[in-house]
Amino acid sequence: MDEKFFNEPYKLKPLLSKTGWKIFQLLTERAYYPAEIAKKLNLHEQKAYYYIKQMKKNDLIEVERTEEKYGALAKYFRAKFNVVSLVAGEKERKEFEVEGIEKELNKKLEEFFSPFIEKGKFNAKIVVGSPDPHGSFKARARDAFLAVELSAFFGALCKEIKYPIVFLDTEIKSLKNENSNLIIIGGILTNALTKEINSKLNAHFIPFGGHWIIKSKSSKKEFNEDATGFIEVLRHPFFARKKIMVVAGNRNAGTKAAIIALIRHSEEIAKMNLFNEKINSKIVEGIDLDGDGKIDNAEIKE
């Protein structure tokens, strides 16, 4: 094995997660079949098969041999390279891969992501709640790690990103003074900017039984499940040429579901609200497809 250079970032997406990287490292040592990988890394077999499929699709691994195991043929996979490098390429790529699904950044998506992405350049600040007690609720945010996934997602869509792009809500004093496109992550308790803009949102937070839940102004429905979240894009209330995207949930699980929905179901999220075609607002609920107790997908509720 030797070094492989890539100029298409989307092909390295399977290696960005901790699990994907562990599997790839394992396959640089010797060949394994998926069930063997799952056992060695204490993973659900479906998850191991998923990552193997994505790595094979992106030409990171190959089948070394096939053997009979328990009456069936088992494919042994091995990494094709022990060093992978990402280099800048001149060719503009308008496709991106997310969770194994290759999509085209069509006109509808371009409109949805504008002005957060303009002419291939990322043009926004991602704002997460501070991990320290802050705001009127004195809450600690636990969803800052989700900004990493969102940053990787936008990185796959953009040709150029100027850092830093992630900021704490305590660094931005007020929307009135922030003439920027903003992507706000987290609910009303953990992100002060969500609290500030809450009254202007279609999917907004209301007090309910001692905690906060999501309510839709357009459908009048209330959503109190922990894994419920929403993605909403609206005009900046103080700067007409700027926009704000809020990605939040009832709890951390709901915010995670909203991030997953935005990444995996971008085309559906980009569509207007079912009850009000004038607004970009989608309410989603996280689901656990592989039964490992973790949210790995999301369905649109409204």
N, C-alpha and C positions, 0 to 999 in steps of 0.2 A: 504493500500500500504506500501511497505518497500523498502529496498535497494537491488539493483541488481548488481552483479559483472559480468563484461565482460572481456574476455581475447582475444577477436577478435575485434580489433579497427575498422574494416570496418562497424561493426554493429552500431556504434555511428555516422557514417557519416551524417545521416539526421539531427543530432542535432548541427552540426558544423556551420551552417549558422544562421544568426540572425533570419530569418523568421522561420526556423525549430525549433529553441529553444523557440521562443515565442509561437508557437503552442503547443509544448510539455508542457510548463509551464501552459498553459491554460487548457490542458487536465489533469493536476494533480489536478485541482480544482474540476472539475465535468465533466460529459460526454457532448459532443457536436457532432452535425452532421456537415459535411464539409461546407455546405453552411452557417451555423450559424457561423462557425469559420471565414470564408472569410469576412462576414459582420462585425464581431466584431473587426477583425484586419485590416479591409480595404484592403483586398487582392482580386485578381482575383480568382474566384472559381476554375479554373483549377490548379492554384498554390496550393491552399489549398488541393485539391484532390491529387495532386502529393506528397506532404509531408506526408499526411495521409497514402498513399499507401506505401511509403518507410518505415515509422515507423512501420506499420503493418507487413511488410515483415521481418523486423529485430527484431520483437518481443518486441517492445517498448510500443505498445498500443494494446488494444483489443476492441472488440465490446461489449458494456455493454447491449444494448437493441436495438430493432428495432421498429420504430413507423411510422404510416402513416402520410405523410406530403404532402398536395396539390395533393392528388391522387396517390402518389408514396410512397414506403417504404424508410424511411431514417434510416441509421445506425448511432447510437450514439457511439462515440469512447471515450475511457478514458485511461489515462496512466496506465500502469501496475505497475509502481514504481514511487516513488517521489524522490528517490536518485539513481543515476547510477554511478558506479565506474569502472574504467579501470585498470585491473591488468595484470601483465606480466604472460604469459603462456609459457610452455616449448615446446608445439607443434608448429612447424614451419608451417605457412600458406602461400601458394603460390598463393592465390587468393586475389583479392581486389575488392572493390565495389566503383564505381564512378557514381554519379547521378543515382543510382538505377540499374546500369548495372554491373553484376558480370562477371569478366573476369579472364582468367588464364594467368599468366605471362609465356607465351610460349617462345620457343627458339628465335623467331624473336624479341619479345619485349625485351628479355634479352640482345640480341645483340645491339638493339637500345639504351637501357638505360645504356649499358656498355661504359665507366668505371664510369659513374655517380653513378651507383649502382654496387658494387662489393661484391659478397658473402653475399648479404643481408644487406650490410652496405652502407649508403649514403656517397659518396666520391666526393663532389663538393662544390663549393661556389655559392650561388645564389646572383647575383649582380643587384641591382636596382639603378635607378638614384637618386641623392640627391634631397631633397625637396627645397634646397636653390639654388639661382642662381649660376650656375657653368658652366665650359667648355667654349669653344669659342662662343657658342650661348647664354650663360648666362641664360639658361632655368631652370625652376623648374619642377621636375618630379612629376606627380600625380598618378603614377601607382604602388607605393610601396605596396599598400594593396593587389595587385595581388600576391605578394610573399607569402602571407598567404595561399591563395588557393593552390598555387603550393607546398608549404611546406607540407600542409595537404595531398596532392596527393602523394608526395614522401614518406611521413610518413606511408601511407597505404601500400606502396610497400616494405618498409625496416624493418628489424629486429632491426637495430641499427642506431641511428643518434647522432653525437657528435655536440653540439652547441658551438658557434653560427654557423649558416649556411647562414644567410642573411647579406650582406655587401652593403654599399653604393659605387657607382662608384668612389667617391672621396677618398675612403680608399684604392683603388687599383690604383697605380700611372700609371702603363703601363703593357700591355700584355707581354712585353719583360722581365719583372721582376717577373711575376706571374706564377710559376710552379704549376698550379692547374687546375683541371677540372672546367670549369665555365659554369654557366647557366645565361645568360645575358638577363635581362628583360627591354624592352623599346626601343624606336626608336632612331634615330640618333641625334635628338635635346636634348633628356633628359638623355641619357646614354652615357657617354664618351667612354666606351668600344665598344659600337655598332659603334660609329663613327670611332674608331680605326681599327676595323675589317671589316668595310663596303665594302671595295674594294675587299675583298676575298670571299664575299658571292655571291651565285647564286641569291638569292632574296635580292637585295641591294637597297639602297635609292639613288634617283637622284633628282636634283632640277627641279621643274616644276611649272611655273606660280607663283613664289614667295613663294612656299612651297616645301615640299619633298614628293615624292611618291615612291612606290615600283616598281621595274622593274626586270623581270626575265631574266637572261643571257641565260638560256636554251631555252626558248620559244620566247624571244624578246618582250614579252607582257608587257604593263604598266598597273598598277592598281592604280587608284587615289581615290577610295572610302575611306571615313574615317574609315569604319569598316573592312578594309582589313588588314590582318596581315600575318605573316609567322613563321614557325618553321624550323630551319635549324641546322644540326649537322655537324661539320667539325673538322679536326685536328687542334690542337693548332699550330699556325704558328711558334712558337719558342721552343716548347717542344713536341717532336714527340710522346711521350707516353700519352699525355693529349689530351682531346677533349673540344670543346666549343659548347654549344647549345645556339642559339640566338632565343628568343621569342619576337617578336616586331611587331608593326603595324604603319600604316600611322599616326594615332592619338591614344589617349588612348583607344578608342573603338576598334581599330584594334588590339592592344596588348591584350585587354580582349578577343577578338575573338580567338586569337592564343592560349591563355591559355586554353580556353574552348575546343578548338579543340584537344589540346594535352591531356587533361583529358578525354574527352568523346569519342574521336575517335583515341585512341592510336594505335590500330592495323593498321589503314589506314595511320596515320602519320609515322609509322615505315617503311612503304614501300618506295622504292626508287622513285625518281622524274620521272614523266611520260615522260619527254623529254630527260632525261639524267639518265640512270640507275646506274651511278657511284656515284651519290650524294644523300644525305638525305636532301631534301628541299621541303617543302609543303607550298603553298600559300592558305590562307583560307579567308572566308568572314563571318562576324557575321550576325546572323539572329535573329529575335524576334518572337518566336513561339507562345507565349501566348498573344501577342498584348498589353503588358503593357508598351511598350516603352523602354524596356531594353533588351540587347542582352542576350539570354539564350542558344544559340546553334551556331554552325558554320558549314559551308559546305566547302568542299575542291574545290578550283578553279583550282589548278594545282598541 
